[in-house]
Each structure stands twice: as C-alpha cells, then as structure tokens.
Amino acid sequence: MPHPMGWEATVPMGVGGRGRGRQHARHGEQALARRPADGAGAPPEVPRKAGRLSFFNLAAWDRWLRVAIGVSMLALGWSGEVLGTWALMLRVFGLFPLASGLLGWDPFYSLFGFSTRRR
C-alpha cells in the first residue's frame, strides 16, 4: 500500500518481514523506495550536528567556581553570621550558582549565546 504522501518505505527481505520479500515499513530504519521528483511529501530532513547534543555551556573551571560560590553563599545565609534580609537573600540567590555549577548549564549564557566551554 503506497504512503498517503506519495512515497513508500521498504525494508530488505528478512528485516521485520519474516523472509517474505520486501515489506513495507512503518517504523524503524527505512530505505525510501520511491520519492516524487519535486520532493513533495518526502519526510523533512533533520539537521544534525557532529558529535553529541550541546547542552552544557560551562567549562570545568566555571562549574567549580560556581559551586564554591553557591556553597559559600548558602553557608553564610544559614550560619547566623549574616542576619535579616541579607541572610534570606544569600539563601535564595546562593541556589542559582550552585544549581548551574552542578548542571553545567547557565540559562543566561544560553540566552545570549555565550559559552566558556571549548567545542
């Protein structure tokens, strides 16, 4: 049965078809048997980067520095050395450098396209 968009996907004999010749494939690795000349109805091409997906944008030194700053801020906020509003601010704002250092990703770096990590 042809695909409703005008192209057929087939797999070689024995792959998912129990040896009954070429079978039409719905899932898995597909070899496109026929496409329209103008490309209409063909599946969209997915751009791929070489290597793995780049989620991290912090270098190792940046991560260690952020973890140290975050832990220091949290320790000062919870230790009683700083009181009142400043202690609360240290507790709240100390979570961001700690979390970004542990994750290796900074949302502000991503927003502005900046990275300290080598590619």
N, C-alpha and C positions, 0 to 999 in steps of 0.2 A: 504494500500500500504506500503510495507516494506521500511525502510530507505535505501538509496543507500550504506551506510557504513556498513550495516548488523545488525543494532539494531532498534527496534521500541520503540516509546514513546507513552504511552497511558495515558489517564486520566479517573478517575472513572465516572460512569454514572451521568449525570446531570451537570457536570462541563464542560462548554463550548460546550456541545453537545446536549442541549435541551432535555435530558432524553431519548435518543435513544441508550442506551447501552454504551459500552466503545468506545470512539472515539480516533482516532489518533491525537496527539497534535503536533503542530508545534512550539508554543510559550508558555510561562508561566511555571508554576510548572509542572514538568513531573515525572512520575513514570516509570522507564525503565522496560519494559515488558520482553525483551529478549536481551541478550548480547552474543557475541561469547565467547567460553570458554577461548581463549587466550587473550581476551581483545582488539583485533584488531577492529578498527572502533568505539570504545567507546569514548564518549566525554572526553576531558582531565580533570583531577582533578585539581581544583583550590585551591592552598594552602591559607588558611585563618588564620589570626591572631585573637586571642581572643580580644574582645573589638573593639574600633574604629581604623581607619587607623591613623597611627602615622605620621602626617605631621609636627607637632610642635617639635622643639628641643631646645627651650629656656625656662628656668624657669621664674617664675614671677619676681623674683629679677633681673634677667639678662635683661628681657624686659624693666623694669622700668629704669634701669641704661642706657641701650642703647638709650631709648627715651630722657632721660635727657642729655646725651652726644650729641646726634644729634641736639636737640633743642639749646643747648649751642653753638655748632659749627656754626649752621646756624645764630644764633643771633649775634655772633661775626663777622661773614662774612658779614652780611648785615648792621650792626650798624655803620660802619665807624671807629671803634676803630682800626681795622686792615685794611691796605690798600694794593693795588697791587696784586701780585701773591698769597700772603698768604690769602688774603680775598677770592680770587677766589677758592683756594684750600679748604678753610673752607666751602664755599658754596657747592662745588661739593661733597667733602668727608663727609660732615655732613648729606647728604641724606641717605647714607648706614646704619649707626646705627639707624637713625630714622625709616627707612622703615623696617629693620629687627626687631626692637623692636615692631613696630606696628603689623607686620605679625606674630611674634613669631617663625620665621624660619630664620636660617642663612645658606646660601649655603656652606660656608666653613666648618661649623660644619658637614653638611651632607656629604660633600666630604670626610672628614676624619673619619666619623662615631662617632663623639663626640656629646654629649648632656648634658645640665645642668638640663634638666627636669627629674623628677622622673617618672619611668614607673610603 
